[in-house]
Amino acid sequence: MNTIQVDVVSAEELIFSGEARFVALPGEAGELGIFPRHTPLITRIRPGAVRIEKADGTEEFVFVAGGILEVQPNCITVLSDTAIRGKDLDEAKATEAKKAAEEALKNAKSDIDLARAQSELAVMVAQIAALRKFRRAR
């Protein structure tokens, strides 16, 4: 069977490590699909869902709040400050954080406050979308 080693790492822990047949994730310029023996690549990734089709045919979902992707012919590494397993996503918390980001956006007093609020809002919207994608897949 043709597989590739995949590691998804957050600032705190190794979120996923295993063999996969295919990985899909949100690249900076659009959705990326990676198979074993892919051409080497380093790129930034946007907030969203990383879908890993494992060697046994099951799927693993991980939400990342952006980060870096490195692809080598036999290894994929996803580095993100924040990465959450699909099964650990909490829609109520994400919706509350989205509301807080929208409120911060309204009350931004400086360009820095505005940028922070916009970034947080984008991450929360992506997290909610990833959660819904994860639920549909189950």
Residue pairs with C-beta under 8 A, 6 or more apart in sequence:
1 21
1 55
2 21
2 35
2 36
2 37
3 19
3 20
3 21
3 36
3 55
4 19
4 20
4 21
4 23
4 34
4 35
4 36
4 37
4 38
4 74
4 75
4 76
5 17
5 18
5 19
5 20
5 74
5 75
5 76
6 16
6 17
6 18
6 19
6 20
6 23
6 52
6 75
6 76
6 77
6 78
7 14
7 16
7 17
7 75
7 76
7 77
7 78
8 14
8 15
8 16
8 17
8 50
8 52
8 62
8 64
8 78
8 80
8 83
9 15
9 77
9 78
9 79
9 80
9 83
10 80
10 81
10 82
10 83
11 80
11 81
11 82
15 62
15 83
15 84
15 85
16 52
16 60
16 62
16 85
18 52
18 54
18 55
18 60
19 54
19 55
20 52
20 53
20 54
20 55
20 76
21 35
21 36
21 53
21 54
21 55
21 57
22 33
22 34
22 35
22 52
22 53
23 33
23 34
23 50
23 51
23 52
23 53
23 76
24 31
24 32
24 33
24 34
24 50
24 51
25 31
25 32
25 34
25 45
25 48
25 49
25 50
25 51
25 64
25 69
25 78
26 32
26 45
26 46
26 47
26 48
26 49
26 126
27 43
27 44
27 45
27 46
27 69
28 43
28 44
28 45
28 46
32 43
32 45
32 69
34 71
34 76
36 73
36 74
37 73
37 74
38 71
38 73
38 76
39 71
39 73
40 71
40 72
40 73
41 69
41 70
41 71
42 68
42 69
42 70
42 71
43 68
43 69
44 66
44 67
44 68
44 69
45 64
45 66
45 67
45 68
45 69
45 78
45 80
46 66
46 126
47 63
47 64
47 65
47 66
47 122
47 123
47 126
47 127
48 63
48 64
48 126
48 129
48 130
49 61
49 62
49 63
49 64
49 86
49 129
49 130
49 133
49 134
50 61
50 62
50 63
50 64
50 78
51 59
51 60
51 61
51 133
51 137
52 59
52 60
52 61
52 62
53 59
54 60
59 137
60 85
60 86
61 85
61 86
61 130
61 133
61 134
61 137
62 78
62 83
62 84
62 85
62 86
63 83
63 84
63 86
63 89
63 126
63 127
63 130
63 131
64 78
64 80
64 82
64 83
65 80
65 81
65 82
65 83
65 123
65 126
65 127
66 80
66 81
66 123
67 78
67 79
67 80
67 81
67 83
68 78
68 79
68 80
69 76
69 77
69 78
69 79
70 76
70 77
70 79
82 123
84 127
86 130
86 131
86 134
87 134
89 127
89 130
89 131
89 134
91 128
91 131
94 124
94 127
94 128
94 131
95 124
95 128
97 120
97 124
97 127
98 121
98 124
98 125
98 128
100 120
101 117
101 120
101 121
101 124
102 121
104 113
104 116
104 117
104 120
105 114
105 117
105 118
105 121
107 113
108 114
108 116
108 117
